[in-house]
Amino acid sequence: MAALGMVTFFVSTIRMFSLKLARQEVSQALWHIRSGPSFFNRHPFDFVRDIEYDEPESSTINHGRFHTMTGYGQTNQMTPSDVDLFATLTNLCARFDLDYGVLHTYTLDSMGHRFFHDCQEMDHACAVMDEMLAPFNQRWRAMGYEIIVTADHGQDTRGHHGGRDPLQQEAALYYFGEASGPPKETVIDQLQLAPTILSRLGAKIPETMQAKPFLR
């Protein structure tokens, strides 16, 4: 690695994974793979031109792999397998020696909307996600990456998010790496995430980012 590397893994709607993850010890390119319709280098998104690209000179995303979820609905989630997303990230890390990678999966979010949050289907989906993620987590750590697993929002028992209820606003965050963090039950402001990642990469934190990093 040219510098300290980090993988940030966003799960839309994250619940506590099983102990499998909890038992694990806690530059040149940017990679982004998202199974959703935003965060591209260009707009409007062209299905042929933009489904994947390698643009080393880009000031935003250098290596992107995308899944649009076109046709998403209640009866067809249109979400790719998470193990495919994890494998794609790992492949690009190995090929391009990435300093930072972002992966965003919609599996649990989609399951929560379809079956609601507190149910057997979501329990099973979390267990499957856990089984898929754990071996890649170990592999990324062996490659020298620090890992953050978190979510952009929570979800209540009826599958809703975007409101003021703590179930809709709060989500778990897991960190795997050498840095020290706050006590387990500390509530971290979402605004702290970006400056924390920049600080771990040794990059300058813009003055507009006022929130303090939570990893040291």
N, C-alpha and C positions, 0 to 999 in steps of 0.2 A: 504494500500500500504506500502511495506517495505521502499520505497523511492519515491521521486517525479516521477510520471509516465508520459509518453508521447506517443502519437500516431502520427506517421508520415504517411500521406496519399498522395501518389504520383499518379497524374493523368497525363498520357502521353498526353500532349497537354491540358493545362487548359486555359479556357477563364474566363472572369469575371462571376461569378455566380450571380443570382438575389439577391435582397435585403434580402431574407429570411435568408441567412447565415450572411450577413453583419450586420443584426440587433442583432445577438446574441452577448453576452459579449465575447467583444473581450478578481540490486536486485536479483529477483529470476529467471527471464526468459526473453528470447527474442522470439518474435513471428513474423513470416513473412508469408504473403500470397501473392502470385504473380501469375497473370494470364499470365505468359509468360515462356520462355524456359531457364532461367538462374537463378543464385543466389541460388544454392542448396548446401546441405552439401556434396554431393558426385557427382562424374562424372565418367562415364556417368550416366545420370538420368535413373532410372529404374521405369517404369510406375506403377508397383505393389508395390515395396519396398518403393519408395520415394514420392508417391502421397500425403502422409501425414506422419509425424513422431513426436514423443515426446521423446526428447533426452536431459534430464536435465543436463547431464554432458558435452554436446557439448560446445565447445568454440566459436561456431558461432551461428547457429540457434537452439534453444531449442525446439520450437513448430512450425512446418511448415505445411501449407496446400497449395497445389499447383494445378493450372490448366494449362495444357501445351499449349492449343490453337492449338493442332495438327490438320492439315487440313485447317489452316487459308488461306483465299484468298479473292479476290475482291467480290465474290458473297456469301461468308459465313464467317462471322467475327470470329466465334468460341469463342466469349467472354462470360464469365458467367455473370449473372445478378449482378449488383453492390450491390443491396440490399442483395444478398446472401453473398457477400464478407464482407459487413459491419456487417452482423449478425454473420458470422464466427469469425471475430475479436472480437466482443463483447462477444461471448460465451467463447472464450479462455481467454480474460481478466478476466472474472468472475471466470472461473475454475482454472486458474493458477496464478492469482494476478500478472499479467505481469508488469514489470517495463517499458518495451518499446515494442511497436508493430509497424510493417511496413506493409502497404498495398499498392499494386501497381495494378491499373486497367488500361486496355487498351481500354476501350470503346470509349472515345473521340478521342484518337489517330486513332483508326480504322475507326471511322466515318469520320474523317477529310481526311484520305487517300481515302475513298470511295466517299465522296460527296464534298470534298474540304471544306475549312474552313468557308468561309463567305456565308452561305446558310441557308435555312429554316430548313433543316435536322439537322444541327449542333446546331441551336438555340433551336430546340426541345430537342435534346440530352442533352444539358446543363441544360435545365429546368427540365428534368426528373432526371438527376444526382442531381440537387439541391434539389428536393423533396425527393429523397431517402436519401441523406446525412444529411439533417437538423435534423431529429429526433435522429439519431445516434450521431450527434455532441453533442446534449444536453445530451444524455445518457452518453457519455464518459466523459463529463465535470462533471456530477453528480457523476461518479465513481472516480473522482480525477485526471483525465488525462488532460494534456495540449495537444493541437492539432495543428499540422502544416499541411496545405493543400497546395500543390505546384505541380510542374511538372518538369520533367527532360529536357524538351525542349519546344519551341513554335512550331508554324506551320504557313506557309504562305497561301495565298489565293488559291494556287493550291495544297495544301496538303503536301508540302515538309517541311522537317526539316533536320538539320545536316549541314546547310550552315552558312554563315556569316550575312545573312540578320537579322536585329533586330526582325522581326516577327518570324523567326525561332529560335532565341536564347533567347528571353525574354519571361518570363511567370509570371503569378501572384503568389503571396504567401499570404496565410491567416494564421494568428495565433490566437488561442483562448486560453487564460490563463491569469495568474496574472502578467506576466513579462511586462516590458516596452520595446518598440521597437523604431526604427527610424521613421521619418515622413513618411506619406503614399507614397509619390512619390519617395522615396529613391530606387536606384537600388542596389540590394544586389548581391554580388558575390556568385555563386553557391558553391564555396569553403568554404564559411562561414557556410553552413548548418550543416555539421558534428560537428565542434567544438561548435556550438550553442546548438545542441541537447545534446552533452556530458556535457556542462556546466550546462544545466537545470537539468540533471540527477545527478549532483554532481560527475561525473566521471572525471578522469584525462584526459586532452587533450594531445595527443602525441606531441612531439617537432616538428614532421614533418608537423603538421597542423599549418601553419603560419597565416591563415586568422583569423580574430577576430570575436567572437560571436556577433550577432546583437540583442540579447535579454538580458536584465538585470533584 
